[in-house]
Each structure stands twice: as structure tokens, then as C-alpha cells.
Amino acid sequence: GISFAATGDNSHTMTTELLDDYEEGTYAYTITGSNSGNLGARSGYARGSYVKVGNLVHVQGRIRTNSTSGGSGNLLLGGLPFTTLSTSEHFSSLHVGYSQNWSSDNFAMALYTSNGSTTCFINHFRADDPRDGIGILITTSDLTNASNSNDIIFSGTYIAE
């Protein structure tokens, strides 16, 4: 590990001075409905990458579906590489930097983690006025059922257990 032992000025107290957990890798994710069913993901766009330093995890990835048969309920991205912190005061969001080929006015704007799990909910702006900033959960019925659809590129950071 890397030592961050304090020298000289003792006015700051650290609970740990050794960085002993660094990891990089890839992960496979799933796209499902909260009530039931898997949805098709385009081959090559079902993996993301991550960097973990201590309990801080940064993820990035891309979703792009070829079909959306089956499934019901809210759209979930599952398979985050580490379980999110389960305490109620730790929520995280993932930024959507690119979004295209979604059904009418349902373009994904953000993802947010569910505490103590490896899943995220996906939001879109309210269709009648996206300027109000109100996010609404995307459901499986909001998806476009066609090749190369429901495409987003995302990244974000969360705290793991």
C-alpha cells in the first residue's frame, strides 16, 4: 500500500494512513424491469469499466438495446461491480452524457443508485416541460423496441460497502 503518514504538523488526525485497496476492471451489467424480465442488450454494449480506491468506486459504461421484449415495471441497470453503501444517507447518481434513440420524450437524463444493492434506476425529464428539472423513472413500456435503440453513455461515482 501507499502510506500517507503525517509528518511535522499534527493538527490533522487521520483514521487510516495506508491506501491498501486499489482496483481497476470491467463488469457486465443487466437491463431489467423492476417487476420481471430481462431486456435485450446489444452485444458489445453490456460491459462497463470501473476504478475502485478504498470504498470509492467510479464506473462508466454504455447501454444500447437491440430488443426490449418482456419485462415490466421501472427500468433498472443492474450488475454494478460493488454493492452500494446501505445506509440511508448515502445516495449516488450517475451522469448521462449521451442519450439517443429512445421513444418519444423519454430520453434518459440520469441514473441513481439504490442503497445496499448493485442496481440503478434510470430517469428522464417530464415531457411537457423538461426545464422544470423534474425527473421521472423510465419504465420498460417507455423503451423503443428496435435495433440499436435506447442508447446512453454514463459515468459516475458511488461509495461501496
N, C-alpha and C positions, 0 to 999 in steps of 0.2 A: 504494500500500500504506500500511499504518499502521506508523509507526516506534515501536519500543519501546527506543530508545537509552537506555542507562543514564546517569544524571547523578548527580554527587556521590559516593556510596558505591561504590567499585569492588571490593567484596568478592565480588560475584557475577559470573560470566562467562557470557555468552550466546553460543551458536554462531551464532545469527541474530537480528537485531534488527528485521526487517521482515516483517510479515504481508502476503504478496503473493498468497495463494491463498484466496479465499472464494467459495463457490458454493452456490446453492440450486436444487433442481429436482425433477423426478419421474422415475421409472423404471418400466419394465414388467418384471415377473418371470414366470418359468415355474414350473410344478409338474410334476416328472417323477419317474420311478423311476430308481434308480441303474443298473439293468441295461438298461432300454429303456423308451421310450414316454412320450408326453406325456399329462397328465391334464386334463380339462376344468376351466376356472376360470370362475366366474360373471362375466359382463360387468359392468364397473364395479368389480370387486374384484381386478383384475390389475395394479394400479399402486400404487406407494408413493411417498413423498417422502423427500428427503434434504437435509442441510446438510453441507457439507464445509468445514472450516477447516484449512488446511495439509494434513496427511495423516490427520487425524481425521475420520471420516465417521459421522454419526448418521442412521439410517434408521428409517422407520416404515411400516407397511402393514397390509393385511388380505388374508387368503386366505379364499375361500368357493367351494366347488366345486358345479357342477351335475351333473357326472357323473365317474366315475372309471374308465371303460373303458380297457383297455390298461395298459401299464406294468408293471414288476416290479422287485423289489429295495427298497432303502431309499428313503423319500420325501425328495425334495430340493426346496428352494426355490432357484431359480436367477435370475440376472439382477440381482444386486446392482449398484449403479451404478459401483463401482470395485473393482478386484481387491484382495483382502486381502493383507496383507504375507505373504511366502512363507517367512520364517524360522521355524524350528521352535518358538521360544519365544513366538510371538505367536498366541494363540488368543483368540477373542472369542465371547461368547454374546449372544443377543438374547432379551429378556424377552417372554413371552406374558402379556398382561394380560387376555385374554378368550378362552375356548375353549368351543365348544358344537357339538352335532350330529355327534360322532364315533362310530364303532362302539364297542361295549361296552368300557369301561375303557381306551380309547386316546386320551383327551383330551390334546392337545398341551400340554406344560409349558414347553418351551424350544427354541430353535434355537441351533446353534453353527456357526461358520464353518469352512470348510475352507481351510487355508493356500494362498496363491497362486492363489485362484480367485474366482469370483463366485457360489458356491453355499453353502447351509447345509443341515445335517442337522436333522431335527425329532425331538425326544424326547418320550416320555410316561413317566409313573411306572409302576413294576411293579404290575400289577393286584392281586396278592394282599395287598400292604401298601404303599400309597403313602407312608406315614410314614417308610419307610426311606431315602427320597431317591434310590433307585437309578433312573437314567434308562435307558430302553431305546429304541433307534431305532424310529420308526414306519416300517412298510413299506407298500407300496401295497395289500397284502391287508388291512391294518388299517383301511382307509378305508370310510366309508359311501357307497354308490353311490346317491345320491338328490339331488333338487334342494335347494339351499340347505343343504348339509352341509359338514362338515369346516371349520368356521368358526373362525378365530383372528384376533386383532388383536395385533400385535407391534411392538416398538421395541428399539433397541439401538445401540451404538457400536462401531466397529472401526477399526483402523489400515490404511490403504491403502498400496500400493506407492509 
